[in-house]
Amino acid sequence: LSGAGYHSESKAREYKQVCKRACLKAVDRLRAGGLALEAVTAALLELEDSPFTNAGTGSNLNLAGEIECDASIMDGKSLNYGAVGALSGIKNPVLVARRLLSETQKGKLSAGRIPPCFLVGKGAEQWAVSHGIPACPTEKMTTKFSLSGYKRNKRKMELAEQVETKRRRQSCGRENDFGLLKPVGEFMMEGKDNNCLDTVGAVVVDWEGNVAAAVSSGGLAMKHPGRVGQAAHFGCGCWAENARDISSYSTAVSTSGSGEHLIRTMLARECSTAMQTENAHQALLDAMQKKFIGSPFLAGEDCVLGGVIVLRCCSEDMQALLVEFLWSHTTESMCVGYMSAQDSKARASRPTFPDFLLEQWLDSHWRSKVEFVDSGKQVTEAM
């Protein structure tokens, strides 16, 4: 998943290619005998290192012109979770989240202290460096694209603030030195590619049926320093949970979109819970409509922005693992890649709203088959 948001047509090929590379990295790790947690980390590293995604290198800059990243990872087998928020100075935030998860599995610290699973800001950076993860200054993670986007957005904000100041001073508010006054919001809507949401994430199931999920983000463009988005919050950015018994499903979920919307609805966990019903397609559609688009927690929002990828699996017998892969989004577009260990190459898609596709990837005895279900009409009506 390279993110729900707006993707420039000129960079469509790059978005698809990075998704395919992430899939290959994960599958290579699985083929080498790695477990789901290792594979999902490998996928996220590839996504974070791409200058085209809003995670790690190339992340959006905040108001102060700095990069602050959020990331989390969850292991469906142990149910352990690790996360970092507003983290600066680390090239791959998912590595810190992964290390936090690993450290919690070792048990208590000296004097009976409970190890942290979620660290933020300077403390997270210091912890990462003390555990062998190298520091990386913001300027090395900033790209020409992210820096030019920051400069354009900063100019728009300054102009909008000037217009708003004059608007308050004028009783009629019709015309001034800037010409006809525009609503302040319109200044940030222009050039929307620069404010692309584009959180990245991955979901994986291994040969043993264990699931894992991870998510990483540079956050919204021009966010306030210290802001932490859904990518770091438990149950909001990602979720992974192995089946408890033969009558339930293992699920892994990763979300993308407007962090504040995803936090207030805990969409990752809601989608995981919904997947325990028989019809996965309808379950995801219902969850997006009732728990997200129509959520009472977002009743005052004009436009609810989010996307989700879901992996659901169960063992039919000792030789067969039934795997379903679905996605859904309310944003203008979302880029998705997928692959099984039996595939020779990865596939990628960039569905756009109002297509609003839920895709099921059925892999029985590792013979993959793809089926599309177009739910656009239903969701468009719900919007």
BALOBA-1460 file (C-alpha; in Angstrom, 3 decimals):
// residues 383
<rec num="1" residu="l" x="0.000" y="0.000" z="0.000"/>
<rec num="2" residu="s" x="1.568" y="3.308" z="-1.027"/>
<rec num="3" residu="g" x="-1.207" y="5.351" z="0.426"/>
<rec num="4" residu="a" x="-4.700" y="6.717" z="0.101"/>
<rec num="5" residu="g" x="-4.843" y="10.293" z="-1.116"/>
<rec num="6" residu="y" x="-4.082" y="12.016" z="-4.387"/>
<rec num="7" residu="h" x="-1.490" y="10.569" z="-6.769"/>
<rec num="8" residu="s" x="-0.152" y="12.571" z="-9.683"/>
<rec num="9" residu="e" x="-0.738" y="10.906" z="-13.051"/>
<rec num="10" residu="s" x="2.837" y="11.794" z="-13.990"/>
<rec num="11" residu="k" x="4.129" y="9.606" z="-11.154"/>
<rec num="12" residu="a" x="1.657" y="6.720" z="-11.508"/>
<rec num="13" residu="r" x="4.338" y="4.367" z="-12.801"/>
<rec num="14" residu="e" x="6.696" y="5.156" z="-9.891"/>
<rec num="15" residu="y" x="3.949" y="4.507" z="-7.320"/>
<rec num="16" residu="k" x="3.160" y="1.118" z="-8.863"/>
<rec num="17" residu="q" x="6.821" y="0.170" z="-9.146"/>
<rec num="18" residu="v" x="7.564" y="0.884" z="-5.493"/>
<rec num="19" residu="c" x="4.554" y="-1.218" z="-4.469"/>
<rec num="20" residu="k" x="5.834" y="-4.101" z="-6.591"/>
<rec num="21" residu="r" x="9.327" y="-3.818" z="-5.136"/>
<rec num="22" residu="a" x="7.911" y="-3.874" z="-1.605"/>
<rec num="23" residu="c" x="5.980" y="-7.046" z="-2.432"/>
<rec num="24" residu="l" x="9.109" y="-8.693" z="-3.822"/>
<rec num="25" residu="k" x="11.112" y="-7.798" z="-0.707"/>
<rec num="26" residu="a" x="8.471" y="-9.363" z="1.533"/>
<rec num="27" residu="v" x="8.125" y="-12.502" z="-0.588"/>
<rec num="28" residu="d" x="11.903" y="-12.942" z="-0.785"/>
<rec num="29" residu="r" x="11.995" y="-12.928" z="3.001"/>
<rec num="30" residu="l" x="9.178" y="-15.496" z="3.163"/>
<rec num="31" residu="r" x="10.890" y="-17.745" z="0.594"/>
<rec num="32" residu="a" x="14.018" y="-17.624" z="2.745"/>
<rec num="33" residu="g" x="12.021" y="-19.005" z="5.669"/>
<rec num="34" residu="g" x="11.251" y="-15.724" z="7.374"/>
<rec num="35" residu="l" x="8.077" y="-15.184" z="9.373"/>
<rec num="36" residu="a" x="5.353" y="-12.618" z="8.726"/>
<rec num="37" residu="l" x="6.890" y="-10.031" z="11.044"/>
<rec num="38" residu="e" x="10.207" y="-10.102" z="9.171"/>
<rec num="39" residu="a" x="8.474" y="-9.939" z="5.784"/>
<rec num="40" residu="v" x="6.245" y="-6.992" z="6.649"/>
<rec num="41" residu="t" x="9.289" y="-5.086" z="7.962"/>
<rec num="42" residu="a" x="11.141" y="-5.742" z="4.693"/>
<rec num="43" residu="a" x="8.200" y="-4.360" z="2.703"/>
<rec num="44" residu="l" x="8.016" y="-1.210" z="4.829"/>
<rec num="45" residu="l" x="11.742" y="-0.528" z="4.486"/>
<rec num="46" residu="e" x="11.362" y="-0.486" z="0.702"/>
<rec num="47" residu="l" x="8.362" y="1.854" z="0.918"/>
<rec num="48" residu="e" x="10.076" y="4.202" z="3.385"/>
<rec num="49" residu="d" x="13.206" y="4.432" z="1.228"/>
<rec num="50" residu="s" x="11.272" y="5.529" z="-1.859"/>
<rec num="51" residu="p" x="11.394" y="9.317" z="-2.431"/>
<rec num="52" residu="f" x="7.891" y="9.118" z="-3.938"/>
<rec num="53" residu="t" x="6.102" y="8.070" z="-0.743"/>
<rec num="54" residu="n" x="5.262" y="10.133" z="2.322"/>
<rec num="55" residu="a" x="7.228" y="7.959" z="4.743"/>
<rec num="56" residu="g" x="10.899" y="7.988" z="5.729"/>
<rec num="57" residu="t" x="12.861" y="9.595" z="2.885"/>
<rec num="58" residu="g" x="10.695" y="12.148" z="1.092"/>
<rec num="59" residu="s" x="8.265" y="12.666" z="3.967"/>
<rec num="60" residu="n" x="6.175" y="15.820" z="4.218"/>
<rec num="61" residu="l" x="7.780" y="18.656" z="6.140"/>
<rec num="62" residu="n" x="6.016" y="20.159" z="9.140"/>
<rec num="63" residu="l" x="5.465" y="23.869" z="9.850"/>
<rec num="64" residu="a" x="9.029" y="24.230" z="11.077"/>
<rec num="65" residu="g" x="10.449" y="22.622" z="7.928"/>
<rec num="66" residu="e" x="11.402" y="19.430" z="9.776"/>
<rec num="67" residu="i" x="10.532" y="15.772" z="9.151"/>
<rec num="68" residu="e" x="8.655" y="13.991" z="11.933"/>
<rec num="69" residu="c" x="7.561" y="10.422" z="11.243"/>
<rec num="70" residu="d" x="5.049" y="7.998" z="12.738"/>
<rec num="71" residu="a" x="5.153" y="4.205" z="12.410"/>
<rec num="72" residu="s" x="3.795" y="1.075" z="14.051"/>
<rec num="73" residu="i" x="3.944" y="-2.679" z="13.630"/>
<rec num="74" residu="m" x="1.876" y="-5.522" z="15.094"/>
<rec num="75" residu="d" x="2.511" y="-9.251" z="15.299"/>
<rec num="76" residu="g" x="-0.634" y="-11.376" z="15.012"/>
<rec num="77" residu="k" x="0.931" y="-14.367" z="16.761"/>
<rec num="78" residu="s" x="2.049" y="-12.651" z="19.984"/>
<rec num="79" residu="l" x="-0.278" y="-9.625" z="19.642"/>
<rec num="80" residu="n" x="2.699" y="-7.458" z="20.548"/>
<rec num="81" residu="y" x="2.893" y="-3.951" z="19.111"/>
<rec num="82" residu="g" x="5.572" y="-1.300" z="18.732"/>
<rec num="83" residu="a" x="5.213" y="2.319" z="17.633"/>
<rec num="84" residu="v" x="6.955" y="5.674" z="17.311"/>
<rec num="85" residu="g" x="5.415" y="9.117" z="16.902"/>
<rec num="86" residu="a" x="6.794" y="12.511" z="15.805"/>
<rec num="87" residu="l" x="10.187" y="10.857" z="15.343"/>
<rec num="88" residu="s" x="12.977" y="12.905" z="13.762"/>
<rec num="89" residu="g" x="16.491" y="11.930" z="12.806"/>
<rec num="90" residu="i" x="15.884" y="8.271" z="11.909"/>
<rec num="91" residu="k" x="15.831" y="7.142" z="8.273"/>
<rec num="92" residu="n" x="13.523" y="4.131" z="8.791"/>
<rec num="93" residu="p" x="10.973" y="4.665" z="11.584"/>
<rec num="94" residu="v" x="9.596" y="1.130" z="11.143"/>
<rec num="95" residu="l" x="12.916" y="-0.267" z="12.378"/>
<rec num="96" residu="v" x="12.450" y="1.542" z="15.680"/>
<rec num="97" residu="a" x="8.865" y="0.292" z="15.987"/>
<rec num="98" residu="r" x="10.084" y="-3.233" z="15.180"/>
<rec num="99" residu="r" x="12.840" y="-3.031" z="17.786"/>
<rec num="100" residu="l" x="10.395" y="-1.764" z="20.423"/>
<rec num="101" residu="l" x="8.172" y="-4.767" z="19.710"/>
<rec num="102" residu="s" x="11.140" y="-7.129" z="20.034"/>
<rec num="103" residu="e" x="12.269" y="-5.604" z="23.306"/>
<rec num="104" residu="t" x="8.821" y="-6.014" z="24.881"/>
<rec num="105" residu="q" x="9.033" y="-9.745" z="24.159"/>
<rec num="106" residu="k" x="12.164" y="-10.014" z="26.312"/>
<rec num="107" residu="g" x="10.255" y="-9.242" z="29.492"/>
<rec num="108" residu="k" x="10.690" y="-6.598" z="32.169"/>
<rec num="109" residu="l" x="13.631" y="-4.251" z="32.492"/>
<rec num="110" residu="s" x="15.860" y="-3.824" z="35.552"/>
<rec num="111" residu="a" x="14.065" y="-3.148" z="38.822"/>
<rec num="112" residu="g" x="10.881" y="-4.615" z="37.361"/>
<rec num="113" residu="r" x="10.254" y="-1.744" z="34.930"/>
<rec num="114" residu="i" x="7.846" y="-2.351" z="32.053"/>
<rec num="115" residu="p" x="9.508" y="-1.834" z="28.639"/>
<rec num="116" residu="p" x="7.908" y="0.816" z="26.393"/>
<rec num="117" residu="c" x="5.938" y="-0.122" z="23.296"/>
<rec num="118" residu="f" x="5.283" y="3.448" z="22.095"/>
<rec num="119" residu="l" x="7.816" y="6.292" z="22.154"/>
<rec num="120" residu="v" x="7.613" y="9.812" z="20.716"/>
<rec num="121" residu="g" x="9.824" y="12.748" z="19.818"/>
<rec num="122" residu="k" x="13.343" y="13.172" z="21.153"/>
<rec num="123" residu="g" x="12.954" y="10.265" z="23.539"/>
<rec num="124" residu="a" x="12.185" y="7.921" z="20.657"/>
<rec num="125" residu="e" x="15.235" y="9.143" z="18.727"/>
<rec num="126" residu="q" x="17.518" y="8.709" z="21.737"/>
<rec num="127" residu="w" x="16.143" y="5.217" z="22.395"/>
<rec num="128" residu="a" x="16.683" y="4.230" z="18.754"/>
<rec num="129" residu="v" x="20.306" y="5.401" z="18.699"/>
<rec num="130" residu="s" x="21.020" y="3.679" z="22.029"/>
<rec num="131" residu="h" x="19.749" y="0.426" z="20.479"/>
<rec num="132" residu="g" x="22.034" y="0.597" z="17.474"/>
<rec num="133" residu="i" x="19.788" y="2.308" z="14.924"/>
<rec num="134" residu="p" x="21.856" y="5.051" z="13.222"/>
<rec num="135" residu="a" x="20.770" y="8.676" z="13.241"/>
<rec num="136" residu="c" x="20.036" y="10.479" z="9.989"/>
<rec num="137" residu="p" x="19.659" y="14.284" z="9.755"/>
<rec num="138" residu="t" x="16.513" y="15.772" z="8.223"/>
<rec num="139" residu="e" x="18.400" y="17.243" z="5.257"/>
<rec num="140" residu="k" x="19.399" y="13.738" z="4.118"/>
<rec num="141" residu="m" x="15.761" y="12.594" z="4.212"/>
<rec num="142" residu="t" x="14.422" y="15.688" z="2.457"/>
<rec num="143" residu="t" x="13.965" y="15.444" z="-1.305"/>
<rec num="144" residu="k" x="13.687" y="18.186" z="-3.912"/>
<rec num="145" residu="f" x="10.023" y="17.287" z="-4.284"/>
<rec num="146" residu="s" x="9.200" y="17.477" z="-0.553"/>
<rec num="147" residu="l" x="11.177" y="20.710" z="-0.125"/>
<rec num="148" residu="s" x="9.526" y="22.432" z="-3.091"/>
<rec num="149" residu="g" x="6.118" y="21.322" z="-1.789"/>
<rec num="150" residu="y" x="6.945" y="22.806" z="1.614"/>
<rec num="151" residu="k" x="7.986" y="26.135" z="0.088"/>
<rec num="152" residu="r" x="4.823" y="26.342" z="-2.033"/>
<rec num="153" residu="n" x="2.577" y="25.473" z="0.890"/>
<rec num="154" residu="k" x="4.358" y="27.972" z="3.124"/>
<rec num="155" residu="r" x="3.763" y="30.745" z="0.588"/>
<rec num="156" residu="k" x="0.086" y="29.771" z="0.340"/>
<rec num="157" residu="m" x="-0.269" y="29.831" z="4.119"/>
<rec num="158" residu="e" x="1.355" y="33.244" z="4.379"/>
<rec num="159" residu="l" x="-0.885" y="34.632" z="1.637"/>
<rec num="160" residu="a" x="-3.967" y="33.098" z="3.232"/>
<rec num="161" residu="e" x="-3.073" y="34.631" z="6.591"/>
<rec num="162" residu="q" x="-2.634" y="38.060" z="4.989"/>
<rec num="163" residu="v" x="-5.995" y="37.753" z="3.262"/>
<rec num="164" residu="e" x="-7.682" y="36.663" z="6.476"/>
<rec num="165" residu="t" x="-6.163" y="39.597" z="8.364"/>
<rec num="166" residu="k" x="-7.474" y="42.071" z="5.783"/>
<rec num="167" residu="r" x="-10.826" y="40.305" z="5.743"/>
<rec num="168" residu="r" x="-11.243" y="40.883" z="9.460"/>
<rec num="169" residu="r" x="-10.333" y="44.559" z="9.054"/>
<rec num="170" residu="q" x="-12.819" y="45.223" z="6.296"/>
<rec num="171" residu="s" x="-16.480" y="45.468" z="7.035"/>
<rec num="172" residu="c" x="-17.636" y="44.657" z="3.504"/>
<rec num="173" residu="g" x="-14.923" y="42.080" z="2.740"/>
<rec num="174" residu="r" x="-15.357" y="42.345" z="-1.032"/>
<rec num="175" residu="e" x="-12.154" y="43.546" z="-2.592"/>
<rec num="176" residu="n" x="-8.703" y="44.696" z="-1.546"/>
<rec num="177" residu="d" x="-5.119" y="44.836" z="-2.795"/>
<rec num="178" residu="f" x="-5.254" y="41.111" z="-3.514"/>
<rec num="179" residu="g" x="-8.310" y="41.524" z="-5.768"/>
<rec num="180" residu="l" x="-11.449" y="39.501" z="-5.076"/>
<rec num="181" residu="l" x="-11.060" y="37.733" z="-1.741"/>
<rec num="182" residu="k" x="-10.959" y="33.948" z="-1.802"/>
<rec num="183" residu="p" x="-11.942" y="31.608" z="1.018"/>
<rec num="184" residu="v" x="-8.820" y="30.806" z="3.017"/>
<rec num="185" residu="g" x="-9.289" y="27.057" z="2.486"/>
<rec num="186" residu="e" x="-8.916" y="27.427" z="-1.268"/>
<rec num="187" residu="f" x="-5.269" y="28.378" z="-0.974"/>
<rec num="188" residu="m" x="-4.333" y="24.963" z="0.433"/>
<rec num="189" residu="m" x="-6.596" y="23.067" z="-1.964"/>
<rec num="190" residu="e" x="-4.585" y="24.255" z="-4.951"/>
<rec num="191" residu="g" x="-1.714" y="21.943" z="-5.894"/>
<rec num="192" residu="k" x="-3.227" y="19.091" z="-3.887"/>
<rec num="193" residu="d" x="-0.455" y="16.758" z="-4.978"/>
<rec num="194" residu="n" x="1.770" y="18.574" z="-2.498"/>
<rec num="195" residu="n" x="-0.494" y="17.636" z="0.390"/>
<rec num="196" residu="c" x="-0.826" y="13.968" z="-0.580"/>
<rec num="197" residu="l" x="-1.766" y="11.821" z="2.427"/>
<rec num="198" residu="d" x="0.140" y="8.769" z="1.204"/>
<rec num="199" residu="t" x="0.779" y="6.804" z="4.398"/>
<rec num="200" residu="v" x="2.396" y="3.471" z="3.465"/>
<rec num="201" residu="g" x="1.629" y="0.081" z="4.934"/>
<rec num="202" residu="a" x="1.757" y="-3.673" z="4.398"/>
<rec num="203" residu="v" x="-0.009" y="-6.850" z="5.523"/>
<rec num="204" residu="v" x="1.539" y="-10.332" z="5.359"/>
<rec num="205" residu="v" x="0.678" y="-13.966" z="6.092"/>
<rec num="206" residu="d" x="3.481" y="-16.554" z="6.301"/>
<rec num="207" residu="w" x="3.618" y="-20.296" z="5.645"/>
<rec num="208" residu="e" x="2.557" y="-21.053" z="9.224"/>
<rec num="209" residu="g" x="-0.550" y="-18.871" z="8.924"/>
<rec num="210" residu="n" x="0.830" y="-16.080" z="11.127"/>
<rec num="211" residu="v" x="-0.179" y="-12.555" z="10.139"/>
<rec num="212" residu="a" x="1.543" y="-9.200" z="10.654"/>
<rec num="213" residu="a" x="0.831" y="-5.596" z="9.710"/>
<rec num="214" residu="a" x="2.815" y="-2.372" z="9.639"/>
<rec num="215" residu="v" x="2.306" y="1.268" z="8.681"/>
<rec num="216" residu="s" x="4.563" y="4.316" z="8.329"/>
<rec num="217" residu="s" x="3.922" y="7.979" z="7.569"/>
<rec num="218" residu="g" x="5.467" y="11.414" z="7.393"/>
<rec num="219" residu="g" x="2.081" y="12.876" z="8.327"/>
<rec num="220" residu="l" x="0.099" y="15.712" z="6.793"/>
<rec num="221" residu="a" x="1.969" y="18.479" z="5.002"/>
<rec num="222" residu="m" x="2.493" y="21.582" z="7.176"/>
<rec num="223" residu="k" x="1.371" y="19.776" z="10.333"/>
<rec num="224" residu="h" x="2.143" y="21.312" z="13.704"/>
<rec num="225" residu="p" x="5.400" y="20.025" z="15.226"/>
<rec num="226" residu="g" x="4.668" y="17.192" z="17.626"/>
<rec num="227" residu="r" x="1.498" y="16.070" z="15.863"/>
<rec num="228" residu="v" x="1.111" y="12.270" z="15.871"/>
<rec num="229" residu="g" x="-1.107" y="10.632" z="13.257"/>
<rec num="230" residu="q" x="-2.899" y="7.314" z="13.050"/>
<rec num="231" residu="a" x="0.215" y="5.469" z="11.861"/>
<rec num="232" residu="a" x="1.468" y="5.358" z="15.451"/>
<rec num="233" residu="h" x="-1.798" y="4.816" z="17.348"/>
<rec num="234" residu="f" x="-2.831" y="1.372" z="18.574"/>
<rec num="235" residu="g" x="-5.809" y="0.015" z="16.639"/>
<rec num="236" residu="c" x="-5.828" y="2.957" z="14.217"/>
<rec num="237" residu="g" x="-2.861" y="2.562" z="11.872"/>
<rec num="238" residu="c" x="-2.514" y="-1.207" z="11.708"/>
<rec num="239" residu="w" x="-3.840" y="-4.382" z="13.299"/>
<rec num="240" residu="a" x="-2.831" y="-8.066" z="13.199"/>
<rec num="241" residu="e" x="-4.412" y="-10.962" z="15.043"/>
<rec num="242" residu="n" x="-4.066" y="-14.697" z="14.520"/>
<rec num="243" residu="a" x="-7.221" y="-16.797" z="14.659"/>
<rec num="244" residu="r" x="-8.068" y="-17.928" z="18.181"/>
<rec num="245" residu="d" x="-9.697" y="-21.188" z="17.037"/>
<rec num="246" residu="i" x="-10.695" y="-23.055" z="13.859"/>
<rec num="247" residu="s" x="-13.984" y="-21.152" z="13.631"/>
<rec num="248" residu="s" x="-12.354" y="-17.692" z="13.377"/>
<rec num="249" residu="y" x="-10.151" y="-15.896" z="10.861"/>
<rec num="250" residu="s" x="-6.666" y="-14.456" z="11.121"/>
<rec num="251" residu="t" x="-6.685" y="-10.800" z="10.054"/>
<rec num="252" residu="a" x="-4.139" y="-8.118" z="9.223"/>
<rec num="253" residu="v" x="-5.079" y="-4.516" z="8.433"/>
<rec num="254" residu="s" x="-3.229" y="-1.342" z="7.437"/>
<rec num="255" residu="t" x="-4.845" y="2.079" z="7.014"/>
<rec num="256" residu="s" x="-4.016" y="5.305" z="5.206"/>
<rec num="257" residu="g" x="-5.616" y="8.722" z="4.868"/>
<rec num="258" residu="s" x="-6.396" y="11.579" z="7.231"/>
<rec num="259" residu="g" x="-4.890" y="10.576" z="10.560"/>
<rec num="260" residu="e" x="-7.424" y="12.464" z="12.670"/>
<rec num="261" residu="h" x="-10.319" y="10.662" z="10.947"/>
<rec num="262" residu="l" x="-8.672" y="7.251" z="11.359"/>
<rec num="263" residu="i" x="-7.799" y="7.848" z="15.011"/>
<rec num="264" residu="r" x="-11.322" y="8.893" z="15.968"/>
<rec num="265" residu="t" x="-12.803" y="5.770" z="14.358"/>
<rec num="266" residu="m" x="-10.038" y="3.224" z="15.192"/>
<rec num="267" residu="l" x="-10.574" y="1.956" z="11.661"/>
<rec num="268" residu="a" x="-7.881" y="-0.745" z="11.625"/>
<rec num="269" residu="r" x="-9.358" y="-2.627" z="14.555"/>
<rec num="270" residu="e" x="-12.931" y="-2.047" z="13.377"/>
<rec num="271" residu="c" x="-12.132" y="-3.621" z="10.000"/>
<rec num="272" residu="s" x="-10.427" y="-6.560" z="11.684"/>
<rec num="273" residu="t" x="-13.484" y="-7.203" z="13.854"/>
<rec num="274" residu="a" x="-15.772" y="-6.960" z="10.825"/>
<rec num="275" residu="m" x="-13.788" y="-9.673" z="9.033"/>
<rec num="276" residu="q" x="-15.077" y="-12.381" z="11.382"/>
<rec num="277" residu="t" x="-18.334" y="-12.600" z="9.410"/>
<rec num="278" residu="e" x="-18.624" y="-14.987" z="6.466"/>
<rec num="279" residu="n" x="-18.876" y="-12.545" z="3.535"/>
<rec num="280" residu="a" x="-15.617" y="-10.598" z="3.553"/>
<rec num="281" residu="h" x="-16.617" y="-8.236" z="0.736"/>
<rec num="282" residu="q" x="-19.843" y="-7.145" z="2.396"/>
<rec num="283" residu="a" x="-18.198" y="-6.983" z="5.806"/>
<rec num="284" residu="l" x="-15.554" y="-4.520" z="4.612"/>
<rec num="285" residu="l" x="-18.118" y="-2.446" z="2.737"/>
<rec num="286" residu="d" x="-20.323" y="-2.265" z="5.841"/>
<rec num="287" residu="a" x="-17.373" y="-1.358" z="8.044"/>
<rec num="288" residu="m" x="-16.317" y="1.489" z="5.744"/>
<rec num="289" residu="q" x="-19.854" y="2.822" z="5.489"/>
<rec num="290" residu="k" x="-20.990" y="2.452" z="9.109"/>
<rec num="291" residu="k" x="-17.759" y="2.691" z="11.097"/>
<rec num="292" residu="f" x="-15.997" y="5.308" z="8.967"/>
<rec num="293" residu="i" x="-18.025" y="7.295" z="6.420"/>
<rec num="294" residu="g" x="-21.141" y="7.316" z="8.598"/>
<rec num="295" residu="s" x="-19.407" y="7.243" z="11.971"/>
<rec num="296" residu="p" x="-20.985" y="9.499" z="14.621"/>
<rec num="297" residu="f" x="-17.439" y="10.447" z="15.643"/>
<rec num="298" residu="l" x="-17.002" y="12.127" z="12.245"/>
<rec num="299" residu="a" x="-20.473" y="13.619" z="11.943"/>
<rec num="300" residu="g" x="-19.138" y="17.166" z="11.631"/>
<rec num="301" residu="e" x="-16.649" y="16.386" z="8.864"/>
<rec num="302" residu="d" x="-17.402" y="17.481" z="5.303"/>
<rec num="303" residu="c" x="-15.138" y="14.901" z="3.663"/>
<rec num="304" residu="v" x="-14.014" y="11.685" z="5.361"/>
<rec num="305" residu="l" x="-10.699" y="10.536" z="3.910"/>
<rec num="306" residu="g" x="-9.283" y="7.074" z="4.367"/>
<rec num="307" residu="g" x="-8.192" y="3.824" z="2.807"/>
<rec num="308" residu="v" x="-7.596" y="0.314" z="4.092"/>
<rec num="309" residu="i" x="-6.007" y="-2.947" z="2.977"/>
<rec num="310" residu="v" x="-7.153" y="-6.161" z="4.654"/>
<rec num="311" residu="l" x="-5.751" y="-9.674" z="4.678"/>
<rec num="312" residu="r" x="-7.976" y="-12.496" z="5.934"/>
<rec num="313" residu="c" x="-7.014" y="-16.140" z="6.080"/>
<rec num="314" residu="c" x="-7.999" y="-19.477" z="7.531"/>
<rec num="315" residu="s" x="-6.770" y="-23.064" z="7.233"/>
<rec num="316" residu="e" x="-9.210" y="-25.347" z="5.462"/>
<rec num="317" residu="d" x="-7.020" y="-28.392" z="6.148"/>
<rec num="318" residu="m" x="-3.346" y="-29.157" z="6.795"/>
<rec num="319" residu="q" x="-2.345" y="-28.475" z="3.175"/>
<rec num="320" residu="a" x="-4.524" y="-25.524" z="2.216"/>
<rec num="321" residu="l" x="-4.573" y="-21.924" z="3.394"/>
<rec num="322" residu="l" x="-7.408" y="-19.772" z="2.107"/>
<rec num="323" residu="v" x="-6.256" y="-16.160" z="1.783"/>
<rec num="324" residu="e" x="-8.440" y="-13.178" z="0.930"/>
<rec num="325" residu="f" x="-6.982" y="-9.755" z="0.195"/>
<rec num="326" residu="l" x="-9.306" y="-6.756" z="0.020"/>
<rec num="327" residu="w" x="-8.984" y="-2.998" z="-0.147"/>
<rec num="328" residu="s" x="-11.255" y="0.005" z="0.038"/>
<rec num="329" residu="h" x="-10.853" y="3.797" z="0.004"/>
<rec num="330" residu="t" x="-12.795" y="7.056" z="0.026"/>
<rec num="331" residu="t" x="-9.913" y="9.162" z="-1.291"/>
<rec num="332" residu="e" x="-9.384" y="10.144" z="-4.908"/>
<rec num="333" residu="s" x="-6.952" y="7.270" z="-5.451"/>
<rec num="334" residu="m" x="-4.925" y="4.584" z="-3.679"/>
<rec num="335" residu="c" x="-2.020" y="2.514" z="-4.978"/>
<rec num="336" residu="v" x="-1.930" y="-1.166" z="-3.999"/>
<rec num="337" residu="g" x="0.473" y="-4.022" z="-4.768"/>
<rec num="338" residu="y" x="0.060" y="-7.719" z="-3.976"/>
<rec num="339" residu="m" x="1.876" y="-11.023" z="-4.477"/>
<rec num="340" residu="s" x="2.041" y="-14.600" z="-3.195"/>
<rec num="341" residu="a" x="5.190" y="-16.667" z="-2.732"/>
<rec num="342" residu="q" x="4.113" y="-18.766" z="-5.724"/>
<rec num="343" residu="d" x="3.847" y="-15.776" z="-8.056"/>
<rec num="344" residu="s" x="6.711" y="-14.939" z="-10.402"/>
<rec num="345" residu="k" x="6.001" y="-11.219" z="-10.208"/>
<rec num="346" residu="a" x="4.011" y="-8.726" z="-8.163"/>
<rec num="347" residu="r" x="0.899" y="-6.950" z="-9.358"/>
<rec num="348" residu="a" x="-0.094" y="-3.357" z="-8.671"/>
<rec num="349" residu="s" x="-3.270" y="-1.364" z="-9.120"/>
<rec num="350" residu="r" x="-4.175" y="2.289" z="-8.660"/>
<rec num="351" residu="p" x="-7.983" y="2.396" z="-8.319"/>
<rec num="352" residu="t" x="-9.564" y="5.833" z="-8.282"/>
<rec num="353" residu="f" x="-12.758" y="7.067" z="-6.661"/>
<rec num="354" residu="p" x="-15.643" y="6.530" z="-7.434"/>
<rec num="355" residu="d" x="-14.535" y="3.093" z="-8.675"/>
<rec num="356" residu="f" x="-14.095" y="2.247" z="-4.978"/>
<rec num="357" residu="l" x="-12.985" y="-1.323" z="-5.571"/>
<rec num="358" residu="l" x="-12.949" y="-4.089" z="-3.060"/>
<rec num="359" residu="e" x="-10.662" y="-6.736" z="-4.431"/>
<rec num="360" residu="q" x="-10.529" y="-10.327" z="-3.259"/>
<rec num="361" residu="w" x="-7.408" y="-12.311" z="-3.880"/>
<rec num="362" residu="l" x="-8.242" y="-15.975" z="-3.411"/>
<rec num="363" residu="d" x="-5.199" y="-18.184" z="-3.006"/>
<rec num="364" residu="s" x="-6.160" y="-21.840" z="-2.555"/>
<rec num="365" residu="h" x="-3.257" y="-24.308" z="-2.354"/>
<rec num="366" residu="w" x="-1.222" y="-21.230" z="-3.403"/>
<rec num="367" residu="r" x="-2.862" y="-21.089" z="-6.823"/>
<rec num="368" residu="s" x="-3.829" y="-17.439" z="-7.001"/>
<rec num="369" residu="k" x="-7.004" y="-16.152" z="-8.573"/>
<rec num="370" residu="v" x="-8.143" y="-12.533" z="-8.638"/>
<rec num="371" residu="e" x="-11.770" y="-11.463" z="-8.560"/>
<rec num="372" residu="f" x="-13.045" y="-7.874" z="-8.676"/>
<rec num="373" residu="v" x="-16.215" y="-6.590" z="-7.078"/>
<rec num="374" residu="d" x="-17.227" y="-3.041" z="-7.978"/>
<rec num="375" residu="s" x="-19.001" y="-1.489" z="-5.007"/>
<rec num="376" residu="g" x="-18.695" y="2.062" z="-6.325"/>
<rec num="377" residu="k" x="-22.431" y="2.660" z="-6.714"/>
<rec num="378" residu="q" x="-23.256" y="1.766" z="-3.142"/>
<rec num="379" residu="v" x="-20.435" y="3.813" z="-1.660"/>
<rec num="380" residu="t" x="-21.021" y="6.831" z="-3.858"/>
<rec num="381" residu="e" x="-24.588" y="6.928" z="-2.615"/>
<rec num="382" residu="a" x="-23.399" y="6.623" z="0.957"/>
<rec num="383" residu="m" x="-21.069" y="9.589" z="0.522"/>
